[in-house]
């Protein structure tokens, strides 16, 4: 869950990574909730993890990308006036 306070506003985004398949390669499914529809394209574009959606990816890669997503999303939302 990514929660960001910006200019007195509150944006909450949930990134759910659902992995299925073998232990060596998983398929990543990305779901982003809690963001206005107008902001969602910017969030998806900024989150590196979105580039791997519906692709085989290792669990280690998913964890790395998931850890990086909040900072990437925060930077994307700053352009729309959302600040800590």
C-alpha positions as CSV (number, residue, x, y, z in Angstrom):
1,X,0.0,0.0,0.0
2,X,1.4,3.4,-1.0
3,X,0.0,6.3,1.0
4,X,0.9,9.8,0.1
5,X,-0.1,13.2,1.6
6,X,0.1,16.0,-0.9
7,X,-0.9,19.6,-0.4
8,X,-3.3,18.6,2.3
9,X,-4.7,15.9,0.0
10,X,-4.5,12.2,0.5
11,X,-3.8,9.7,-2.2
12,X,-3.7,6.0,-1.5
13,X,-2.6,3.5,-4.0
14,X,-2.5,-0.2,-3.6
15,X,-0.2,-2.3,-5.8
16,X,-1.1,-5.9,-5.8
17,X,1.3,-8.3,-7.4
18,X,-0.2,-11.7,-7.8
19,X,2.3,-14.4,-8.8
20,X,1.5,-17.8,-10.1
21,X,3.4,-20.6,-11.9
22,X,6.6,-22.4,-11.0
23,X,9.1,-21.5,-8.3
24,X,11.5,-20.2,-11.0
25,X,9.3,-18.1,-13.2
26,X,6.1,-16.3,-12.1
27,X,3.6,-14.3,-14.1
28,X,3.1,-10.8,-12.7
29,X,-0.3,-9.3,-12.6
30,X,-0.5,-5.7,-11.5
31,X,-3.5,-3.9,-9.9
32,X,-3.4,-0.3,-8.8
33,X,-6.3,0.9,-6.7
34,X,-7.1,4.0,-4.7
35,X,-5.8,6.5,-7.4
36,X,-8.1,8.8,-9.4
37,X,-8.6,7.6,-12.9
38,X,-6.9,10.8,-14.2
39,X,-3.8,10.0,-12.2
40,X,-3.7,6.2,-12.9
41,X,-1.8,6.5,-16.3
42,X,0.9,8.5,-14.7
43,X,1.2,6.0,-11.8
44,X,1.4,3.1,-14.2
45,X,4.0,4.8,-16.4
46,X,6.2,5.7,-13.4
47,X,6.1,2.3,-11.7
48,X,8.8,0.2,-13.3
49,X,7.0,-2.9,-12.1
50,X,4.2,-2.2,-14.7
51,X,6.7,-3.0,-17.5
52,X,6.7,-6.7,-16.4
53,X,3.0,-7.2,-16.2
54,X,1.9,-10.5,-17.7
55,X,5.5,-11.6,-18.2
56,X,7.5,-14.4,-16.6
57,X,9.5,-12.9,-13.8
58,X,11.4,-14.3,-10.8
59,X,10.1,-13.7,-7.2
60,X,13.3,-11.8,-6.4
61,X,12.6,-9.4,-9.3
62,X,9.1,-8.9,-8.1
63,X,10.3,-8.1,-4.6
64,X,12.9,-5.6,-5.9
65,X,10.4,-3.9,-8.2
66,X,7.7,-3.8,-5.5
67,X,10.1,-2.1,-3.0
68,X,11.0,0.5,-5.6
69,X,7.4,1.3,-6.6
70,X,6.4,3.6,-3.8
71,X,9.2,6.1,-4.5
72,X,8.5,5.9,-8.2
73,X,4.8,6.6,-7.7
74,X,5.5,9.4,-5.2
75,X,7.7,11.2,-7.8
76,X,5.0,10.7,-10.5
77,X,2.3,12.2,-8.2
78,X,4.5,15.2,-7.3
79,X,4.0,16.6,-10.8
80,X,0.2,16.8,-10.0
81,X,0.8,18.7,-6.7
82,X,0.9,15.9,-4.2
83,X,3.7,16.4,-1.7
84,X,4.7,14.8,1.6
